[in-house]
Amino acid sequence: MSVDHIADEGLLVLPRLRIQNANAISSPLTHGFPSITAFAGFMWALERRLTAAGINLGFDAFGVICHSHQEQVADGYVKTFHLTRNPVDRAGDTAAIIEEGRVHLELTLIFSAFGKGGEESHIFRQSMQEARDKLTKSIAQQICTMRVAGGSIVLPEPEVQLIPISESTRTSDFQRWRRRWLPGFALVSRDDLLKTHWEKLKSVKSDTSLLDAWLDLSRFNYKAEQSASGKVKWQHDRPQHSGWIVPIPIGYGSLSELYGPSEVHNARDTETPFRFVESLHSIGQWLGPHQLSDIDQLLWKPDNAPERGLYRLRNSYRPSP
């Protein structure tokens, strides 16, 4: 097969995207960085926006690399969010507000892309570089008017890269790409840590729930240890080089049956089936991109099971033995 074989898939990369006032409250139990589901929403919104503009690109997975973040909080023994001051009401009293958490971010977003038809059917052929360069300008214009996790994209116009993937050079290409994404940290899934920690706690206390294991793994647990000299030192339970482990929401679980369109009053969309849900939580880890060996380890993919009431995202990262 020639070098100019048909490549049906590639990457859409938005490097060093600066976002202001993104939503920092990612779930009822976590804060500090937007939920990974917010970036899935951005991916689908971008696909619909491009389709409406006549650009036939589709996306089926995404990755997030954070270069810097600045949560808008007042530091202290207890952190508090910086909130807006709303106008007083008619009686001169302070109007009620809903607490909002905001964070400024610099991110690199990576999307697994493919041509859905038209001129974009073979856009990731090696010989289509000129067409890709032209297409990136149109994509950048669409992204400028969008929001990412509720935050505004800071001008200037974002850079857009369309990168073809060749199976023969996939590994070497990724080794080159990941160096461009440094310094930064990629968010990956560590469901395996949660399962292992749950089994460990159940061996000590049999009635330990999965929620107990998640809470225990999400924090630093300190205990007093006495040395041979008799001195007592407080030591936490995180082993050295264990990584930056964080609790994260990964999707939603159903609380009710699936209702038909317009069956639930005051629903925002009257044409789509409706279901009440709650957040699903797991464990994630921030890793330097140089620690990943393949692009699939970086990407998050939807894994929905409506018959079981599960709407979640999965990531294929597994640590080396």
Secondary structure by P-SEA (a helix, b strand, c coil): ccccccccbbbbcccccccccccccccccccccccaaaaaaaaaaaaaaaaaaccccccccbbbbbccccccccccccccccccccccccccccccccbbbbbbbbbbbbbbbbbccccccccccccaaaaaaaaaaaaaaaaaaccccccccccccbbbbbbbbbccaaaaaaaaaaaaaccbbbbbbcaaaaaaaaaaaaaacccccaaaaaaaaabbbbbbbbccccbbbbbccccccccbbbbbbcbbbbcccccccccccccccccbbbbbbbbbbbbbbbbcccccccccccbbbbbcccccccccccccccccc
